[in-house]
Amino acid sequence: MKIIITEKQAEKLLDQNIKCQCGHSWKKEMDDQDPYLCHMCGWDQKQKKYDDNKLIKFWRAYKK
């Protein structure tokens, strides 16, 4: 059986970029502990809520 999809659908299926509601986007990295967390505003794309604790933890580790 063949499945035909549009180019736009293929982009959504194959795209590794994650886009946040704040406008920031990034590529999903396998070694990232929180790949769905926006490091600009703290929105977690997977849980659909802000996670200030994870955002603060990220920036503290990033500055070291």
PDBQT receptor file of N, H, CA, C and O in Angstrom, charges set to zero:
ATOM      1  N   MET A   1       0.832  -1.166   0.000  1.00  0.00    +0.000 N 
ATOM      2  CA  MET A   1       0.000   0.000   0.000  1.00  0.00    +0.000 C 
ATOM      3  C   MET A   1       0.887   1.242   0.000  1.00  0.00    +0.000 C 
ATOM      4  O   MET A   1       1.852   1.318   0.760  1.00  0.00    +0.000 OA
ATOM      5  N   LYS A   2       0.565   2.201  -0.838  1.00  0.00    +0.000 N 
ATOM      6  H   LYS A   2      -0.219   2.140  -1.455  1.00  0.00    +0.000 HD
ATOM      7  CA  LYS A   2       1.293   3.458  -0.896  1.00  0.00    +0.000 C 
ATOM      8  C   LYS A   2       0.492   4.536  -0.183  1.00  0.00    +0.000 C 
ATOM      9  O   LYS A   2      -0.735   4.597  -0.268  1.00  0.00    +0.000 OA
ATOM     10  N   ILE A   3       1.217   5.368   0.509  1.00  0.00    +0.000 N 
ATOM     11  H   ILE A   3       2.214   5.318   0.578  1.00  0.00    +0.000 HD
ATOM     12  CA  ILE A   3       0.603   6.520   1.159  1.00  0.00    +0.000 C 
ATOM     13  C   ILE A   3       1.205   7.766   0.530  1.00  0.00    +0.000 C 
ATOM     14  O   ILE A   3       2.425   7.918   0.471  1.00  0.00    +0.000 OA
ATOM     15  N   ILE A   4       0.363   8.630   0.073  1.00  0.00    +0.000 N 
ATOM     16  H   ILE A   4      -0.629   8.506   0.121  1.00  0.00    +0.000 HD
ATOM     17  CA  ILE A   4       0.822   9.862  -0.560  1.00  0.00    +0.000 C 
ATOM     18  C   ILE A   4       0.580  11.017   0.407  1.00  0.00    +0.000 C 
ATOM     19  O   ILE A   4      -0.527  11.208   0.910  1.00  0.00    +0.000 OA
ATOM     20  N   ILE A   5       1.649  11.786   0.656  1.00  0.00    +0.000 N 
ATOM     21  H   ILE A   5       2.548  11.631   0.248  1.00  0.00    +0.000 HD
ATOM     22  CA  ILE A   5       1.529  12.945   1.532  1.00  0.00    +0.000 C 
ATOM     23  C   ILE A   5       2.045  14.178   0.799  1.00  0.00    +0.000 C 
ATOM     24  O   ILE A   5       2.812  14.075  -0.159  1.00  0.00    +0.000 OA
ATOM     25  N   THR A   6       1.621  15.319   1.256  1.00  0.00    +0.000 N 
ATOM     26  H   THR A   6       0.998  15.403   2.034  1.00  0.00    +0.000 HD
ATOM     27  CA  THR A   6       2.061  16.570   0.643  1.00  0.00    +0.000 C 
ATOM     28  C   THR A   6       3.463  16.918   1.158  1.00  0.00    +0.000 C 
ATOM     29  O   THR A   6       3.945  16.326   2.124  1.00  0.00    +0.000 OA
ATOM     30  N   GLU A   7       4.087  17.859   0.516  1.00  0.00    +0.000 N 
ATOM     31  H   GLU A   7       3.696  18.339  -0.268  1.00  0.00    +0.000 HD
ATOM     32  CA  GLU A   7       5.415  18.297   0.933  1.00  0.00    +0.000 C 
ATOM     33  C   GLU A   7       5.358  18.899   2.339  1.00  0.00    +0.000 C 
ATOM     34  O   GLU A   7       6.266  18.684   3.142  1.00  0.00    +0.000 OA
ATOM     35  N   LYS A   8       4.308  19.643   2.637  1.00  0.00    +0.000 N 
ATOM     36  H   LYS A   8       3.570  19.818   1.985  1.00  0.00    +0.000 HD
ATOM     37  CA  LYS A   8       4.153  20.254   3.950  1.00  0.00    +0.000 C 
ATOM     38  C   LYS A   8       3.993  19.177   5.042  1.00  0.00    +0.000 C 
ATOM     39  O   LYS A   8       4.541  19.317   6.135  1.00  0.00    +0.000 OA
ATOM     40  N   GLN A   9       3.259  18.132   4.749  1.00  0.00    +0.000 N 
ATOM     41  H   GLN A   9       2.813  18.019   3.861  1.00  0.00    +0.000 HD
ATOM     42  CA  GLN A   9       3.100  17.033   5.705  1.00  0.00    +0.000 C 
ATOM     43  C   GLN A   9       4.432  16.329   5.934  1.00  0.00    +0.000 C 
ATOM     44  O   GLN A   9       4.754  15.964   7.065  1.00  0.00    +0.000 OA
ATOM     45  N   ALA A  10       5.202  16.136   4.879  1.00  0.00    +0.000 N 
ATOM     46  H   ALA A  10       4.941  16.432   3.961  1.00  0.00    +0.000 HD
ATOM     47  CA  ALA A  10       6.516  15.499   5.005  1.00  0.00    +0.000 C 
ATOM     48  C   ALA A  10       7.445  16.333   5.870  1.00  0.00    +0.000 C 
ATOM     49  O   ALA A  10       8.198  15.789   6.677  1.00  0.00    +0.000 OA
ATOM     50  N   GLU A  11       7.397  17.657   5.708  1.00  0.00    +0.000 N 
ATOM     51  H   GLU A  11       6.785  18.099   5.052  1.00  0.00    +0.000 HD
ATOM     52  CA  GLU A  11       8.224  18.542   6.535  1.00  0.00    +0.000 C 
ATOM     53  C   GLU A  11       7.876  18.377   8.010  1.00  0.00    +0.000 C 
ATOM     54  O   GLU A  11       8.766  18.328   8.858  1.00  0.00    +0.000 OA
ATOM     55  N   LYS A  12       6.584  18.291   8.315  1.00  0.00    +0.000 N 
ATOM     56  H   LYS A  12       5.861  18.331   7.626  1.00  0.00    +0.000 HD
ATOM     57  CA  LYS A  12       6.167  18.121   9.707  1.00  0.00    +0.000 C 
ATOM     58  C   LYS A  12       6.625  16.783  10.270  1.00  0.00    +0.000 C 
ATOM     59  O   LYS A  12       7.026  16.703  11.431  1.00  0.00    +0.000 OA
ATOM     60  N   LEU A  13       6.569  15.742   9.466  1.00  0.00    +0.000 N 
ATOM     61  H   LEU A  13       6.243  15.806   8.523  1.00  0.00    +0.000 HD
ATOM     62  CA  LEU A  13       6.969  14.413   9.927  1.00  0.00    +0.000 C 
ATOM     63  C   LEU A  13       8.477  14.290  10.103  1.00  0.00    +0.000 C 
ATOM     64  O   LEU A  13       8.937  13.639  11.042  1.00  0.00    +0.000 OA
ATOM     65  N   LEU A  14       9.239  14.895   9.228  1.00  0.00    +0.000 N 
ATOM     66  H   LEU A  14       8.865  15.423   8.466  1.00  0.00    +0.000 HD
ATOM     67  CA  LEU A  14      10.688  14.717   9.207  1.00  0.00    +0.000 C 
ATOM     68  C   LEU A  14      11.457  15.841   9.892  1.00  0.00    +0.000 C 
ATOM     69  O   LEU A  14      12.656  15.715  10.138  1.00  0.00    +0.000 OA
ATOM     70  N   ASP A  15      10.779  16.926  10.195  1.00  0.00    +0.000 N 
ATOM     71  H   ASP A  15       9.805  17.029   9.994  1.00  0.00    +0.000 HD
ATOM     72  CA  ASP A  15      11.442  18.098  10.759  1.00  0.00    +0.000 C 
ATOM     73  C   ASP A  15      11.880  17.831  12.196  1.00  0.00    +0.000 C 
ATOM     74  O   ASP A  15      11.080  17.383  13.017  1.00  0.00    +0.000 OA
ATOM     75  N   GLN A  16      13.129  18.100  12.497  1.00  0.00    +0.000 N 
ATOM     76  H   GLN A  16      13.780  18.464  11.830  1.00  0.00    +0.000 HD
ATOM     77  CA  GLN A  16      13.653  17.936  13.844  1.00  0.00    +0.000 C 
ATOM     78  C   GLN A  16      13.584  19.243  14.642  1.00  0.00    +0.000 C 
ATOM     79  O   GLN A  16      13.963  19.277  15.812  1.00  0.00    +0.000 OA
ATOM     80  N   ASN A  17      13.096  20.325  14.001  1.00  0.00    +0.000 N 
ATOM     81  H   ASN A  17      12.788  20.297  13.050  1.00  0.00    +0.000 HD
ATOM     82  CA  ASN A  17      12.990  21.595  14.699  1.00  0.00    +0.000 C 
ATOM     83  C   ASN A  17      11.759  21.614  15.586  1.00  0.00    +0.000 C 
ATOM     84  O   ASN A  17      10.690  21.127  15.216  1.00  0.00    +0.000 OA
ATOM     85  N   ILE A  18      11.937  22.186  16.761  1.00  0.00    +0.000 N 
ATOM     86  H   ILE A  18      12.805  22.582  17.061  1.00  0.00    +0.000 HD
ATOM     87  CA  ILE A  18      10.839  22.366  17.702  1.00  0.00    +0.000 C 
ATOM     88  C   ILE A  18      10.577  23.861  17.768  1.00  0.00    +0.000 C 
ATOM     89  O   ILE A  18      11.510  24.651  17.913  1.00  0.00    +0.000 OA
ATOM     90  N   LYS A  19       9.325  24.251  17.664  1.00  0.00    +0.000 N 
ATOM     91  H   LYS A  19       8.566  23.610  17.546  1.00  0.00    +0.000 HD
ATOM     92  CA  LYS A  19       8.964  25.661  17.661  1.00  0.00    +0.000 C 
ATOM     93  C   LYS A  19       8.144  25.975  18.901  1.00  0.00    +0.000 C 
ATOM     94  O   LYS A  19       7.205  25.256  19.243  1.00  0.00    +0.000 OA
ATOM     95  N   CYS A  20       8.514  27.056  19.566  1.00  0.00    +0.000 N 
ATOM     96  H   CYS A  20       9.277  27.640  19.288  1.00  0.00    +0.000 HD
ATOM     97  CA  CYS A  20       7.825  27.496  20.763  1.00  0.00    +0.000 C 
ATOM     98  C   CYS A  20       6.819  28.581  20.432  1.00  0.00    +0.000 C 
ATOM     99  O   CYS A  20       6.908  29.230  19.390  1.00  0.00    +0.000 OA
ATOM    100  N   GLN A  21       5.866  28.771  21.322  1.00  0.00    +0.000 N 
ATOM    101  H   GLN A  21       5.794  28.244  22.169  1.00  0.00    +0.000 HD
ATOM    102  CA  GLN A  21       4.868  29.807  21.130  1.00  0.00    +0.000 C 
ATOM    103  C   GLN A  21       5.464  31.210  21.236  1.00  0.00    +0.000 C 
ATOM    104  O   GLN A  21       4.844  32.172  20.784  1.00  0.00    +0.000 OA
ATOM    105  N   CYS A  22       6.654  31.345  21.822  1.00  0.00    +0.000 N 
ATOM    106  H   CYS A  22       7.158  30.563  22.190  1.00  0.00    +0.000 HD
ATOM    107  CA  CYS A  22       7.300  32.650  21.933  1.00  0.00    +0.000 C 
ATOM    108  C   CYS A  22       8.027  33.030  20.646  1.00  0.00    +0.000 C 
ATOM    109  O   CYS A  22       8.500  34.158  20.509  1.00  0.00    +0.000 OA
ATOM    110  N   GLY A  23       8.118  32.092  19.699  1.00  0.00    +0.000 N 
ATOM    111  H   GLY A  23       7.733  31.175  19.810  1.00  0.00    +0.000 HD
ATOM    112  CA  GLY A  23       8.771  32.366  18.426  1.00  0.00    +0.000 C 
ATOM    113  C   GLY A  23      10.153  31.730  18.305  1.00  0.00    +0.000 C 
ATOM    114  O   GLY A  23      10.709  31.663  17.209  1.00  0.00    +0.000 OA
ATOM    115  N   HIS A  24      10.702  31.271  19.404  1.00  0.00    +0.000 N 
ATOM    116  H   HIS A  24      10.250  31.326  20.295  1.00  0.00    +0.000 HD
ATOM    117  CA  HIS A  24      12.020  30.626  19.397  1.00  0.00    +0.000 C 
ATOM    118  C   HIS A  24      11.895  29.214  18.831  1.00  0.00    +0.000 C 
ATOM    119  O   HIS A  24      10.905  28.529  19.086  1.00  0.00    +0.000 OA
ATOM    120  N   SER A  25      12.887  28.779  18.070  1.00  0.00    +0.000 N 
ATOM    121  H   SER A  25      13.691  29.336  17.863  1.00  0.00    +0.000 HD
ATOM    122  CA  SER A  25      12.898  27.403  17.562  1.00  0.00    +0.000 C 
ATOM    123  C   SER A  25      14.300  26.830  17.700  1.00  0.00    +0.000 C 
ATOM    124  O   SER A  25      15.291  27.559  17.723  1.00  0.00    +0.000 OA
ATOM    125  N   TRP A  26      14.358  25.505  17.792  1.00  0.00    +0.000 N 
ATOM    126  H   TRP A  26      13.553  24.913  17.773  1.00  0.00    +0.000 HD
ATOM    127  CA  TRP A  26      15.647  24.835  17.968  1.00  0.00    +0.000 C 
ATOM    128  C   TRP A  26      15.552  23.412  17.454  1.00  0.00    +0.000 C 
ATOM    129  O   TRP A  26      14.465  22.861  17.280  1.00  0.00    +0.000 OA
ATOM    130  N   LYS A  27      16.724  22.830  17.216  1.00  0.00    +0.000 N 
ATOM    131  H   LYS A  27      17.607  23.277  17.358  1.00  0.00    +0.000 HD
ATOM    132  CA  LYS A  27      16.781  21.436  16.778  1.00  0.00    +0.000 C 
ATOM    133  C   LYS A  27      16.812  20.532  18.009  1.00  0.00    +0.000 C 
ATOM    134  O   LYS A  27      17.492  20.818  18.994  1.00  0.00    +0.000 OA
ATOM    135  N   LYS A  28      16.071  19.452  17.929  1.00  0.00    +0.000 N 
ATOM    136  H   LYS A  28      15.518  19.220  17.128  1.00  0.00    +0.000 HD
ATOM    137  CA  LYS A  28      16.041  18.482  19.020  1.00  0.00    +0.000 C 
ATOM    138  C   LYS A  28      17.379  17.762  19.070  1.00  0.00    +0.000 C 
ATOM    139  O   LYS A  28      17.848  17.226  18.066  1.00  0.00    +0.000 OA
ATOM    140  N   GLU A  29      17.985  17.756  20.246  1.00  0.00    +0.000 N 
ATOM    141  H   GLU A  29      17.604  18.191  21.062  1.00  0.00    +0.000 HD
ATOM    142  CA  GLU A  29      19.268  17.094  20.435  1.00  0.00    +0.000 C 
ATOM    143  C   GLU A  29      19.063  15.880  21.332  1.00  0.00    +0.000 C 
ATOM    144  O   GLU A  29      18.392  15.964  22.361  1.00  0.00    +0.000 OA
ATOM    145  N   MET A  30      19.638  14.768  20.939  1.00  0.00    +0.000 N 
ATOM    146  H   MET A  30      20.183  14.700  20.103  1.00  0.00    +0.000 HD
ATOM    147  CA  MET A  30      19.429  13.516  21.657  1.00  0.00    +0.000 C 
ATOM    148  C   MET A  30      20.020  13.546  23.075  1.00  0.00    +0.000 C 
ATOM    149  O   MET A  30      19.479  12.893  23.968  1.00  0.00    +0.000 OA
ATOM    150  N   ASP A  31      21.103  14.279  23.301  1.00  0.00    +0.000 N 
ATOM    151  H   ASP A  31      21.542  14.809  22.576  1.00  0.00    +0.000 HD
ATOM    152  CA  ASP A  31      21.731  14.293  24.624  1.00  0.00    +0.000 C 
ATOM    153  C   ASP A  31      21.133  15.345  25.561  1.00  0.00    +0.000 C 
ATOM    154  O   ASP A  31      21.565  15.461  26.708  1.00  0.00    +0.000 OA
ATOM    155  N   ASP A  32      20.158  16.103  25.093  1.00  0.00    +0.000 N 
ATOM    156  H   ASP A  32      19.808  16.008  24.161  1.00  0.00    +0.000 HD
ATOM    157  CA  ASP A  32      19.505  17.117  25.912  1.00  0.00    +0.000 C 
ATOM    158  C   ASP A  32      18.519  16.444  26.868  1.00  0.00    +0.000 C 
ATOM    159  O   ASP A  32      17.679  15.655  26.437  1.00  0.00    +0.000 OA
ATOM    160  N   GLN A  33      18.619  16.751  28.153  1.00  0.00    +0.000 N 
ATOM    161  H   GLN A  33      19.302  17.393  28.503  1.00  0.00    +0.000 HD
ATOM    162  CA  GLN A  33      17.726  16.148  29.146  1.00  0.00    +0.000 C 
ATOM    163  C   GLN A  33      16.290  16.648  28.984  1.00  0.00    +0.000 C 
ATOM    164  O   GLN A  33      15.345  15.927  29.304  1.00  0.00    +0.000 OA
ATOM    165  N   ASP A  34      16.123  17.862  28.496  1.00  0.00    +0.000 N 
ATOM    166  H   ASP A  34      16.891  18.448  28.236  1.00  0.00    +0.000 HD
ATOM    167  CA  ASP A  34      14.801  18.450  28.289  1.00  0.00    +0.000 C 
ATOM    168  C   ASP A  34      14.708  19.016  26.873  1.00  0.00    +0.000 C 
ATOM    169  O   ASP A  34      14.725  20.234  26.695  1.00  0.00    +0.000 OA
ATOM    170  N   PRO A  35      14.610  18.143  25.862  1.00  0.00    +0.000 N 
ATOM    171  CA  PRO A  35      14.642  18.628  24.479  1.00  0.00    +0.000 C 
ATOM    172  C   PRO A  35      13.422  19.463  24.081  1.00  0.00    +0.000 C 
ATOM    173  O   PRO A  35      13.477  20.187  23.087  1.00  0.00    +0.000 OA
ATOM    174  N   TYR A  36      12.336  19.376  24.829  1.00  0.00    +0.000 N 
ATOM    175  H   TYR A  36      12.291  18.788  25.637  1.00  0.00    +0.000 HD
ATOM    176  CA  TYR A  36      11.124  20.118  24.492  1.00  0.00    +0.000 C 
ATOM    177  C   TYR A  36      10.973  21.405  25.298  1.00  0.00    +0.000 C 
ATOM    178  O   TYR A  36       9.984  22.118  25.133  1.00  0.00    +0.000 OA
ATOM    179  N   LEU A  37      11.935  21.714  26.165  1.00  0.00    +0.000 N 
ATOM    180  H   LEU A  37      12.739  21.134  26.299  1.00  0.00    +0.000 HD
ATOM    181  CA  LEU A  37      11.897  22.918  26.979  1.00  0.00    +0.000 C 
ATOM    182  C   LEU A  37      12.512  24.082  26.213  1.00  0.00    +0.000 C 
ATOM    183  O   LEU A  37      13.654  24.004  25.762  1.00  0.00    +0.000 OA
ATOM    184  N   CYS A  38      11.745  25.163  26.070  1.00  0.00    +0.000 N 
ATOM    185  H   CYS A  38      10.817  25.227  26.437  1.00  0.00    +0.000 HD
ATOM    186  CA  CYS A  38      12.279  26.366  25.426  1.00  0.00    +0.000 C 
ATOM    187  C   CYS A  38      13.220  27.040  26.410  1.00  0.00    +0.000 C 
ATOM    188  O   CYS A  38      12.810  27.399  27.513  1.00  0.00    +0.000 OA
ATOM    189  N   HIS A  39      14.471  27.215  26.024  1.00  0.00    +0.000 N 
ATOM    190  H   HIS A  39      14.804  26.923  25.127  1.00  0.00    +0.000 HD
ATOM    191  CA  HIS A  39      15.462  27.807  26.904  1.00  0.00    +0.000 C 
ATOM    192  C   HIS A  39      15.407  29.321  26.900  1.00  0.00    +0.000 C 
ATOM    193  O   HIS A  39      16.230  29.979  27.537  1.00  0.00    +0.000 OA
ATOM    194  N   MET A  40      14.437  29.877  26.184  1.00  0.00    +0.000 N 
ATOM    195  H   MET A  40      13.769  29.342  25.667  1.00  0.00    +0.000 HD
ATOM    196  CA  MET A  40      14.241  31.322  26.189  1.00  0.00    +0.000 C 
ATOM    197  C   MET A  40      13.126  31.721  27.163  1.00  0.00    +0.000 C 
ATOM    198  O   MET A  40      13.281  32.679  27.921  1.00  0.00    +0.000 OA
ATOM    199  N   CYS A  41      12.006  30.993  27.147  1.00  0.00    +0.000 N 
ATOM    200  H   CYS A  41      11.880  30.215  26.532  1.00  0.00    +0.000 HD
ATOM    201  CA  CYS A  41      10.865  31.399  27.981  1.00  0.00    +0.000 C 
ATOM    202  C   CYS A  41      10.445  30.352  29.015  1.00  0.00    +0.000 C 
ATOM    203  O   CYS A  41       9.707  30.683  29.943  1.00  0.00    +0.000 OA
ATOM    204  N   GLY A  42      10.891  29.101  28.882  1.00  0.00    +0.000 N 
ATOM    205  H   GLY A  42      11.490  28.832  28.127  1.00  0.00    +0.000 HD
ATOM    206  CA  GLY A  42      10.563  28.070  29.860  1.00  0.00    +0.000 C 
ATOM    207  C   GLY A  42       9.340  27.237  29.533  1.00  0.00    +0.000 C 
ATOM    208  O   GLY A  42       8.897  26.444  30.364  1.00  0.00    +0.000 OA
ATOM    209  N   TRP A  43       8.781  27.397  28.340  1.00  0.00    +0.000 N 
ATOM    210  H   TRP A  43       9.141  28.041  27.664  1.00  0.00    +0.000 HD
ATOM    211  CA  TRP A  43       7.603  26.624  27.947  1.00  0.00    +0.000 C 
ATOM    212  C   TRP A  43       8.033  25.214  27.561  1.00  0.00    +0.000 C 
ATOM    213  O   TRP A  43       8.934  25.039  26.741  1.00  0.00    +0.000 OA
ATOM    214  N   ASP A  44       7.396  24.219  28.145  1.00  0.00    +0.000 N 
ATOM    215  H   ASP A  44       6.664  24.361  28.811  1.00  0.00    +0.000 HD
ATOM    216  CA  ASP A  44       7.678  22.819  27.820  1.00  0.00    +0.000 C 
ATOM    217  C   ASP A  44       6.665  22.367  26.774  1.00  0.00    +0.000 C 
ATOM    218  O   ASP A  44       5.474  22.256  27.066  1.00  0.00    +0.000 OA
ATOM    219  N   GLN A  45       7.140  22.103  25.549  1.00  0.00    +0.000 N 
ATOM    220  H   GLN A  45       8.107  22.193  25.312  1.00  0.00    +0.000 HD
ATOM    221  CA  GLN A  45       6.261  21.747  24.440  1.00  0.00    +0.000 C 
ATOM    222  C   GLN A  45       5.541  20.419  24.667  1.00  0.00    +0.000 C 
ATOM    223  O   GLN A  45       4.421  20.233  24.191  1.00  0.00    +0.000 OA
ATOM    224  N   LYS A  46       6.166  19.510  25.378  1.00  0.00    +0.000 N 
ATOM    225  H   LYS A  46       7.075  19.661  25.765  1.00  0.00    +0.000 HD
ATOM    226  CA  LYS A  46       5.571  18.189  25.586  1.00  0.00    +0.000 C 
ATOM    227  C   LYS A  46       4.491  18.222  26.669  1.00  0.00    +0.000 C 
ATOM    228  O   LYS A  46       3.431  17.614  26.519  1.00  0.00    +0.000 OA
ATOM    229  N   GLN A  47       4.771  18.938  27.762  1.00  0.00    +0.000 N 
ATOM    230  H   GLN A  47       5.632  19.432  27.884  1.00  0.00    +0.000 HD
ATOM    231  CA  GLN A  47       3.820  18.986  28.868  1.00  0.00    +0.000 C 
ATOM    232  C   GLN A  47       2.820  20.142  28.740  1.00  0.00    +0.000 C 
ATOM    233  O   GLN A  47       1.855  20.222  29.500  1.00  0.00    +0.000 OA
ATOM    234  N   LYS A  48       3.058  21.026  27.784  1.00  0.00    +0.000 N 
ATOM    235  H   LYS A  48       3.842  20.961  27.167  1.00  0.00    +0.000 HD
ATOM    236  CA  LYS A  48       2.173  22.172  27.514  1.00  0.00    +0.000 C 
ATOM    237  C   LYS A  48       1.985  23.062  28.738  1.00  0.00    +0.000 C 
ATOM    238  O   LYS A  48       0.869  23.450  29.083  1.00  0.00    +0.000 OA
ATOM    239  N   LYS A  49       3.128  23.382  29.396  1.00  0.00    +0.000 N 
ATOM    240  H   LYS A  49       4.035  23.067  29.116  1.00  0.00    +0.000 HD
ATOM    241  CA  LYS A  49       3.091  24.298  30.525  1.00  0.00    +0.000 C 
ATOM    242  C   LYS A  49       4.491  24.886  30.732  1.00  0.00    +0.000 C 
ATOM    243  O   LYS A  49       5.486  24.352  30.241  1.00  0.00    +0.000 OA
ATOM    244  N   TYR A  50       4.541  26.000  31.472  1.00  0.00    +0.000 N 
ATOM    245  H   TYR A  50       3.733  26.434  31.871  1.00  0.00    +0.000 HD
ATOM    246  CA  TYR A  50       5.821  26.611  31.794  1.00  0.00    +0.000 C 
ATOM    247  C   TYR A  50       6.488  25.825  32.915  1.00  0.00    +0.000 C 
ATOM    248  O   TYR A  50       5.824  25.342  33.832  1.00  0.00    +0.000 OA
ATOM    249  N   ASP A  51       7.813  25.705  32.827  1.00  0.00    +0.000 N 
ATOM    250  H   ASP A  51       8.352  26.098  32.082  1.00  0.00    +0.000 HD
ATOM    251  CA  ASP A  51       8.571  25.025  33.871  1.00  0.00    +0.000 C 
ATOM    252  C   ASP A  51       9.761  25.901  34.243  1.00  0.00    +0.000 C 
ATOM    253  O   ASP A  51      10.864  25.732  33.723  1.00  0.00    +0.000 OA
ATOM    254  N   ASP A  52       9.516  26.837  35.150  1.00  0.00    +0.000 N 
ATOM    255  H   ASP A  52       8.620  26.974  35.573  1.00  0.00    +0.000 HD
ATOM    256  CA  ASP A  52      10.552  27.785  35.560  1.00  0.00    +0.000 C 
ATOM    257  C   ASP A  52      11.741  27.093  36.214  1.00  0.00    +0.000 C 
ATOM    258  O   ASP A  52      12.884  27.511  36.032  1.00  0.00    +0.000 OA
ATOM    259  N   ASN A  53      11.474  26.038  36.974  1.00  0.00    +0.000 N 
ATOM    260  H   ASN A  53      10.545  25.698  37.123  1.00  0.00    +0.000 HD
ATOM    261  CA  ASN A  53      12.563  25.330  37.668  1.00  0.00    +0.000 C 
ATOM    262  C   ASN A  53      13.554  24.726  36.682  1.00  0.00    +0.000 C 
ATOM    263  O   ASN A  53      14.765  24.837  36.873  1.00  0.00    +0.000 OA
ATOM    264  N   LYS A  54      13.048  24.087  35.628  1.00  0.00    +0.000 N 
ATOM    265  H   LYS A  54      12.064  23.997  35.473  1.00  0.00    +0.000 HD
ATOM    266  CA  LYS A  54      13.945  23.504  34.620  1.00  0.00    +0.000 C 
ATOM    267  C   LYS A  54      14.696  24.589  33.866  1.00  0.00    +0.000 C 
ATOM    268  O   LYS A  54      15.863  24.409  33.518  1.00  0.00    +0.000 OA
ATOM    269  N   LEU A  55      14.037  25.716  33.610  1.00  0.00    +0.000 N 
ATOM    270  H   LEU A  55      13.089  25.863  33.892  1.00  0.00    +0.000 HD
ATOM    271  CA  LEU A  55      14.685  26.827  32.900  1.00  0.00    +0.000 C 
ATOM    272  C   LEU A  55      15.831  27.398  33.724  1.00  0.00    +0.000 C 
ATOM    273  O   LEU A  55      16.919  27.637  33.200  1.00  0.00    +0.000 OA
ATOM    274  N   ILE A  56      15.590  27.614  35.004  1.00  0.00    +0.000 N 
ATOM    275  H   ILE A  56      14.706  27.419  35.430  1.00  0.00    +0.000 HD
ATOM    276  CA  ILE A  56      16.636  28.131  35.891  1.00  0.00    +0.000 C 
ATOM    277  C   ILE A  56      17.791  27.133  35.991  1.00  0.00    +0.000 C 
ATOM    278  O   ILE A  56      18.958  27.522  35.944  1.00  0.00    +0.000 OA
ATOM    279  N   LYS A  57      17.464  25.861  36.127  1.00  0.00    +0.000 N 
ATOM    280  H   LYS A  57      16.516  25.545  36.165  1.00  0.00    +0.000 HD
ATOM    281  CA  LYS A  57      18.484  24.818  36.201  1.00  0.00    +0.000 C 
ATOM    282  C   LYS A  57      19.344  24.806  34.932  1.00  0.00    +0.000 C 
ATOM    283  O   LYS A  57      20.565  24.667  35.007  1.00  0.00    +0.000 OA
ATOM    284  N   PHE A  58      18.699  24.952  33.762  1.00  0.00    +0.000 N 
ATOM    285  H   PHE A  58      17.707  25.065  33.701  1.00  0.00    +0.000 HD
ATOM    286  CA  PHE A  58      19.438  24.988  32.499  1.00  0.00    +0.000 C 
ATOM    287  C   PHE A  58      20.414  26.151  32.474  1.00  0.00    +0.000 C 
ATOM    288  O   PHE A  58      21.591  25.956  32.171  1.00  0.00    +0.000 OA
ATOM    289  N   TRP A  59      19.951  27.364  32.790  1.00  0.00    +0.000 N 
ATOM    290  H   TRP A  59      18.995  27.523  33.037  1.00  0.00    +0.000 HD
ATOM    291  CA  TRP A  59      20.809  28.539  32.699  1.00  0.00    +0.000 C 
ATOM    292  C   TRP A  59      21.940  28.511  33.735  1.00  0.00    +0.000 C 
ATOM    293  O   TRP A  59      23.037  28.995  33.456  1.00  0.00    +0.000 OA
ATOM    294  N   ARG A  60      21.694  27.959  34.909  1.00  0.00    +0.000 N 
ATOM    295  H   ARG A  60      20.803  27.566  35.136  1.00  0.00    +0.000 HD
ATOM    296  CA  ARG A  60      22.770  27.817  35.898  1.00  0.00    +0.000 C 
ATOM    297  C   ARG A  60      23.857  26.882  35.377  1.00  0.00    +0.000 C 
ATOM    298  O   ARG A  60      25.045  27.172  35.524  1.00  0.00    +0.000 OA
ATOM    299  N   ALA A  61      23.465  25.767  34.773  1.00  0.00    +0.000 N 
ATOM    300  H   ALA A  61      22.501  25.531  34.653  1.00  0.00    +0.000 HD
ATOM    301  CA  ALA A  61      24.434  24.812  34.221  1.00  0.00    +0.000 C 
ATOM    302  C   ALA A  61      25.132  25.393  32.991  1.00  0.00    +0.000 C 
ATOM    303  O   ALA A  61      26.307  25.109  32.759  1.00  0.00    +0.000 OA
ATOM    304  N   TYR A  62      24.429  26.192  32.211  1.00  0.00    +0.000 N 
ATOM    305  H   TYR A  62      23.474  26.422  32.400  1.00  0.00    +0.000 HD
ATOM    306  CA  TYR A  62      24.987  26.781  30.991  1.00  0.00    +0.000 C 
ATOM    307  C   TYR A  62      26.082  27.792  31.309  1.00  0.00    +0.000 C 
ATOM    308  O   TYR A  62      27.065  27.892  30.574  1.00  0.00    +0.000 OA
ATOM    309  N   LYS A  63      25.922  28.539  32.393  1.00  0.00    +0.000 N 
ATOM    310  H   LYS A  63      25.124  28.458  32.989  1.00  0.00    +0.000 HD
ATOM    311  CA  LYS A  63      26.872  29.596  32.752  1.00  0.00    +0.000 C 
ATOM    312  C   LYS A  63      28.169  29.043  33.327  1.00  0.00    +0.000 C 
ATOM    313  O   LYS A  63      29.157  29.773  33.409  1.00  0.00    +0.000 OA
ATOM    314  N   LYS A  64      28.193  27.771  33.728  1.00  0.00    +0.000 N 
ATOM    315  H   LYS A  64      27.391  27.179  33.661  1.00  0.00    +0.000 HD
ATOM    316  CA  LYS A  64      29.407  27.186  34.329  1.00  0.00    +0.000 C 
ATOM    317  C   LYS A  64      30.476  26.949  33.308  1.00  0.00    +0.000 C 
ATOM    318  O   LYS A  64      31.555  26.464  33.646  1.00  0.00    +0.000 OA
TER     319      LYS A  64
